[in-house]
Amino acid sequence: MSHISRRTLLKSSVAIAAPLIVPSSVFGRAAPSNKIHLAMFGFGTQGSGVMKNLAGNDDARFIMVCDPFKSRREAAAKYLNGIYKDNSVLTTSDYREVMDRDDIDAIAAATPDYWHVPLALAAAVKGKDAYIEKPLSCSLAWSFHLRQVMQRHGRIMQYGTQQRSSRTFRYACEVVRNGYLGKIKHIDAWGADGTRAKPWMTAASLITEPVPADLDYENFVGPAPFFPYSNFRTNREGHFHCYDYSIGFLGGWGAHPLDIAQWGMGTDDTSPIEYSGTGKIPTQGMYSTVYDWDINCRYAQGATMHFMSTKIAEPVFMKYRKRNSDHGTTFFGEDGWLSVDRGGMEASDPKFLSIRLKPTDTRLVVSNSHARNFLDCIRTRQQPISHMEAAIRSDTISHMSDLTVRLGRPIHWDPAKEVVVNDEAANRMLHRAMRPPYVF
């Protein structure tokens, strides 16, 4: 996945207001039956799931799949060709071959984190919409630039925080939004940090090996710093927990409970303003992202949030919950609390679990499928349920948590200007340089 020049990213275009109903000519010049033509990037566990969810819709069709691992892209094409009963799906390891096709309307990316924004940028300037897995980026500055480019080109993005497409999470957030818990005073949010039963601190991770024939390593590394090949870099643990590629599960898993905290609080357009806390960073091997984090945040309106890894959170949430969970979000109001995760809900009073919402209550967008919501929004040009601004604002919490651990001091964030207040060292860390010839 090769060169993206600044000239290409910033190339001017005339912004045209999108109509409510998109004419069939928008969808691929050879699109049969007004189908939305798609391309998929990345075929690990998550990527394969995203692809299958999108492929399960009759009005969408994959044209091309892209992955630096030949075996993965060929397996993906075989699966899709089995659905379409032909051999029409093309494969490549070079993202540019996807972007240059006029008959592709949108992309979906479940690559390592550092590829998310470059792919979305390239798609936007080519007039394509994007489904981007979480976390959005390993650099907030990249994300801010993506926002500008997507707005300039009139593109939409669905963020992979699929809990918003769950009835349980929607109900919990509607209860919070409509004041049934009273004014929210505090939130607990926690997620897995990926350290359990994993050889994080092993010097073996620094061993270099010959690049396997199956891998286009140049197109794996892309804009990240280049190091000699090691399986420890290219496996899931490597690109999840190596700081060259990611900020770790602060974003990778933290994105989910933080997104629900933001959705429930109605703060998709802002983020907490104060951050402090602790975490650990491995000192051996290549894995170098924060784990065992314990972060305290405060919103401008006064509500506080305790953002934790599962290990830190267990003794906290098990004081009030009956059921254990490696992730979750708990809202504490003046009149009680409500806790939600993928296993269900618990509350201080059973009445909070079965509230019959009134016709006058605020209702959130209903989506029963993240993939279906994305496809619908490609047609209507409405914002998806997990839209760009929500992605950036929840991602900000993960990045500020990373900064406060790495710098060892409190972080004060200005969500209007999107800068760290009076801390130039922290502001410099919002941006990461891309490896030449890649540029931002």
Buried (B, 14 or more C-beta within 10 A) or exposed (E): BEEBEEEBBEEEEEEEEBEEEBEEEBBBEEBEEBBBBBBBBBBBEBBBBBBBBBBEBEBBBBBBBBBBBBEBBBBBBEBBBEEEEEEEBBBBBBBBBBBEBEEBBBBBBBBBBBBBBBBBBBBBBBBBBBBBBBBBBBBBBBBBBBBEBBEBBBBBBBBBBBBBBBEBBBBBBBBBBBBBBEEBBBBBBBBBBBBEEBEBEBEEBBEEEEBEEEBBBBBBBBBBBEEEBBBBBBEEBBBBBBBBBBBBBBBBBBBBBBBBBBBBBBBBEBBBBBBBBBBBBBEEBBBBBBBBBBBBBBBBEEBBBBBBBBBBBBEBBEEBBEEEBBBBBBBBBEEBBBBBBEEEBBBBEEEBBEBEEEEEBEEBBEBEBBBBBBBBBBBBBBBBBBBBBBBBBBBBBBBBBBBBBBBEBEBBBEBEEBBBEEBEEBBEBBBBEBBEEBBB
